[in-house]
């Protein structure tokens, strides 16, 4: 049976290993948080771009459809 000193030394070694693993996990979590933050920023930029293009498309559609309907209504009324 190992002595108390050997058992304590073994436990200290295990605690050091666990501490290193926890530090590594903390580093990985921080890295993932940074990557998620970067992805959130990219998604926000894409949302803004989609909104801008949607407004532009609606503007073009209205600028074409309004004169078209006015022309149709006038053609009907004047005939």
N, C-alpha and C positions, 0 to 999 in steps of 0.2 A: 504494500500500500504506500502511495507517495506521501511524502511529508507535507506539512501545512505550507511550508515555504514554496515547494514545488507546485502545489495546488493554487496558491495565491499568484505565483508567477504565470501559471497557465491562464488563470482568469484575467489577469492584467493584459496578457497578450490578446485574449479574445475581446476584451473591452476596447483595446486599441484598434483591432480589426473592425469592430462594429462602428467605432468612431469614424474611421476612414470611410467606411461604406456610407454612413450618414452624411458626411461632408460631400462625398461624390454625388449622392442623391440630391442634396441641396444645390449643388452646382448644376446638375442636370435640370432640376426644376426651374432654376433661375434662367437657364438657357432656353427652356421651353416657353417660359413666360415672355421672354424677349421676342421669340419667334412669333408667338401669338399676337403680341402687341404690333409687330411689324405687319402681320397679315391683316389685323383689324384696320390699320392705317391704309393699306392697299385697297381693302374692300370699301372703305369710306371714299377714297379717291374714285374708285370705279362707280360707286353709287352717284357721286356728284356728276361724273361724266355722262352716265345714263340719263340722269335727270335733265342735263343740259341738252342732250341730243333729242330727248322726248319733247321738250319745249320747242326746240327748233323744228322738229317734224310737225308738231301741231300747228305752229305758226305758218309753215309752208302750206299745209293742208287748208287752213282757214283762208290764207291769202289767195288760194286758187278757187276754193269752193264758194266763197261769198260773191265774187264777181260773176261766177258761173250761174249761181242761182238768181242773182239780180238780172243777168242777161236773159235767162229763161223766163222769169216772171214778166219782164218788160216785153219780150217777144210775144208772150201769150196775151198780155194786155193790149198791145198795139196791133194785133191782128184781128 
